[in-house]
Amino acid sequence: MKFTVLIFAVAIAAATAQQPPDKPAVGAGKAYQDALMKAEKPYIEKGRATYPAAKKRFVAGLPRGYAFQVRKRLSDPGGGAVEEVFVHVDAIKDGVVHGHILNKLDAVRSFHQGQRISFPESEVLDWTIVHPDGREDGNYVGEVHRHI
């Protein structure tokens, strides 16, 4: 029993340590969102262009302790608040990403941290493979957010 609890505690600590270091963008107003989307555009293009190779690595099986995450934009119904989040990928099947939201959400109220979601791969903005030691492959859009 103690061993099981220890494994669970280590798994929780590892998942917490794997949170990407960039800050989610949260802002009010159309002008802010337009400026953010413009700043992110070349990084999203790079993330999307390199996504197929990252997906291939994930589908082939990442080593133990590695995590595959994608960045997705969420919005409340009616197009109100918009927020970008990291989604821990559990599976990708028939062009659909299945996973759960890693971030605590600040602006969007119709989703929550830990919620399981599925969405078309076409909605992936960027990807990250997180190594057990915290290093990352990908996370191109994160470059913009580390400087906000």
Kinemage of the C-alpha trace (Angstrom):
@kinemage 1
@onewidth
@group {chain A} dominant
@subgroup {mainchain}
@vectorlist {calphas} color= white
{ca met a 1} P 0.000 0.000 0.000
{ca lys a 2} L 2.784 2.440 0.895
{ca phe a 3} L 4.483 1.664 -2.423
{ca thr a 4} L 1.279 2.433 -4.360
{ca val a 5} L 0.850 5.744 -2.522
{ca leu a 6} L 4.484 6.632 -3.217
{ca ile a 7} L 4.097 5.873 -6.937
{ca phe a 8} L 0.946 8.012 -7.017
{ca ala a 9} L 2.725 10.890 -5.237
{ca val a 10} L 5.698 10.675 -7.627
{ca ala a 11} L 3.334 10.640 -10.624
{ca ile a 12} L 1.555 13.767 -9.344
{ca ala a 13} L 4.880 15.529 -8.736
{ca ala a 14} L 6.123 14.595 -12.216
{ca ala a 15} L 2.948 15.857 -13.873
{ca thr a 16} L 3.207 19.122 -11.947
{ca ala a 17} L 6.879 19.522 -12.891
{ca gln a 18} L 5.992 19.070 -16.550
{ca gln a 19} L 3.937 22.240 -16.806
{ca pro a 20} L 5.326 24.405 -19.611
{ca pro a 21} L 7.058 27.568 -18.360
{ca asp a 22} L 5.342 30.124 -20.581
{ca lys a 23} L 2.425 32.143 -19.303
{ca pro a 24} L -1.033 31.703 -20.839
{ca ala a 25} L -2.211 34.863 -22.530
{ca val a 26} L -5.270 36.388 -20.933
{ca gly a 27} L -6.508 39.765 -21.953
{ca ala a 28} L -9.642 41.709 -22.477
{ca gly a 29} L -10.969 43.195 -25.629
{ca lys a 30} L -10.800 42.534 -29.324
{ca ala a 31} L -7.736 44.754 -29.816
{ca tyr a 32} L -5.738 42.660 -27.338
{ca gln a 33} L -6.814 39.378 -28.926
{ca asp a 34} L -6.048 40.674 -32.439
{ca ala a 35} L -2.564 41.833 -31.376
{ca leu a 36} L -1.873 38.506 -29.684
{ca met a 37} L -2.980 36.486 -32.703
{ca lys a 38} L -0.793 38.606 -34.965
{ca ala a 39} L 2.245 38.094 -32.685
{ca glu a 40} L 1.622 34.352 -32.479
{ca lys a 41} L 1.003 33.761 -36.186
{ca pro a 42} L 4.561 32.835 -37.313
{ca tyr a 43} L 5.030 30.618 -34.241
{ca ile a 44} L 1.708 28.848 -34.832
{ca glu a 45} L 2.750 28.265 -38.436
{ca lys a 46} L 6.011 26.673 -37.255
{ca gly a 47} L 4.183 24.562 -34.650
{ca arg a 48} L 1.653 23.334 -37.190
{ca ala a 49} L 4.342 22.619 -39.776
{ca thr a 50} L 6.326 20.469 -37.338
{ca tyr a 51} L 3.297 18.822 -35.682
{ca pro a 52} L 3.186 15.771 -37.999
{ca ala a 53} L 6.701 14.696 -36.943
{ca ala a 54} L 5.871 15.239 -33.253
{ca lys a 55} L 2.631 13.269 -33.642
{ca lys a 56} L 4.613 10.464 -35.265
{ca arg a 57} L 6.909 10.339 -32.202
{ca phe a 58} L 3.895 10.233 -29.878
{ca val a 59} L 2.089 7.529 -31.850
{ca ala a 60} L 5.278 5.422 -31.978
{ca gly a 61} L 5.442 5.656 -28.180
{ca leu a 62} L 7.339 8.170 -26.090
{ca pro a 63} L 9.720 6.902 -23.418
{ca arg a 64} L 8.441 6.588 -19.858
{ca gly a 65} L 8.205 9.963 -18.121
{ca tyr a 66} L 7.742 11.998 -21.320
{ca ala a 67} L 4.494 13.853 -22.027
{ca phe a 68} L 2.918 15.037 -25.275
{ca gln a 69} L 0.942 18.259 -25.025
{ca val a 70} L -0.715 20.473 -27.584
{ca arg a 71} L -1.801 24.091 -27.422
{ca lys a 72} L -5.415 24.858 -28.270
{ca arg a 73} L -7.541 27.991 -28.216
{ca leu a 74} L -10.790 27.732 -26.249
{ca ser a 75} L -13.696 30.137 -26.241
{ca asp a 76} L -16.975 30.392 -24.413
{ca pro a 77} L -20.143 29.795 -26.431
{ca gly a 78} L -21.096 32.877 -28.373
{ca gly a 79} L -17.455 33.851 -28.909
{ca gly a 80} L -17.006 35.725 -25.626
{ca ala a 81} L -13.773 35.077 -23.770
{ca val a 82} L -10.860 33.380 -25.514
{ca glu a 83} L -7.976 31.568 -23.831
{ca glu a 84} L -5.154 29.303 -24.947
{ca val a 85} L -4.466 26.160 -22.964
{ca phe a 86} L -2.193 23.144 -22.948
{ca val a 87} L -3.919 19.819 -23.420
{ca his a 88} L -2.194 16.647 -22.239
{ca val a 89} L -2.691 14.220 -25.129
{ca asp a 90} L -3.983 10.771 -24.196
{ca ala a 91} L -4.659 9.605 -27.759
{ca ile a 92} L -5.000 10.747 -31.359
{ca lys a 93} L -7.475 8.729 -33.416
{ca asp a 94} L -9.014 9.404 -36.822
{ca gly a 95} L -7.847 13.033 -36.839
{ca val a 96} L -9.183 13.765 -33.338
{ca val a 97} L -7.070 14.668 -30.301
{ca his a 98} L -8.267 13.232 -26.974
{ca gly a 99} L -6.854 14.582 -23.725
{ca his a 100} L -7.402 16.808 -20.723
{ca ile a 101} L -6.834 20.500 -20.020
{ca leu a 102} L -3.672 21.179 -18.009
{ca asn a 103} L -4.128 24.886 -17.244
{ca lys a 104} L -6.258 26.612 -14.666
{ca leu a 105} L -8.505 28.803 -16.802
{ca asp a 106} L -8.906 32.495 -16.034
{ca ala a 107} L -11.104 33.931 -18.785
{ca val a 108} L -13.082 31.074 -20.289
{ca arg a 109} L -15.758 29.824 -17.896
{ca ser a 110} L -17.263 26.917 -19.848
{ca phe a 111} L -14.141 24.736 -19.425
{ca his a 112} L -12.028 23.811 -16.385
{ca gln a 113} L -8.622 22.412 -15.506
{ca gly a 114} L -8.549 18.624 -15.760
{ca gln a 115} L -11.580 18.487 -18.054
{ca arg a 116} L -11.400 15.815 -20.731
{ca ile a 117} L -11.825 17.233 -24.219
{ca ser a 118} L -11.644 16.024 -27.807
{ca phe a 119} L -11.143 18.207 -30.856
{ca pro a 120} L -9.986 17.994 -34.490
{ca glu a 121} L -6.235 18.030 -35.085
{ca ser a 122} L -6.817 21.086 -37.282
{ca glu a 123} L -7.334 23.076 -34.041
{ca val a 124} L -3.839 22.286 -32.727
{ca leu a 125} L -1.844 25.531 -32.582
{ca asp a 126} L 1.445 24.088 -31.330
{ca trp a 127} L 2.887 21.034 -29.622
{ca thr a 128} L 5.320 20.241 -26.830
{ca ile a 129} L 7.085 17.057 -25.823
{ca val a 130} L 8.114 17.490 -22.191
{ca his a 131} L 11.116 15.461 -21.002
{ca pro a 132} L 11.226 14.073 -17.441
{ca asp a 133} L 13.822 16.718 -16.506
{ca gly a 134} L 11.570 19.564 -17.729
{ca arg a 135} L 13.308 20.209 -21.063
{ca glu a 136} L 10.972 20.676 -24.008
{ca asp a 137} L 10.858 19.955 -27.697
{ca gly a 138} L 8.523 22.236 -29.628
{ca asn a 139} L 6.477 24.877 -27.773
{ca tyr a 140} L 7.177 27.471 -30.451
{ca val a 141} L 4.243 29.691 -29.429
{ca gly a 142} L 5.705 29.675 -25.924
{ca glu a 143} L 8.435 32.014 -27.174
{ca val a 144} L 5.830 34.765 -27.519
{ca his a 145} L 4.315 34.061 -24.088
{ca arg a 146} L 7.636 34.010 -22.237
{ca his a 147} L 8.073 37.657 -23.229
{ca ile a 148} L 4.571 38.951 -22.401
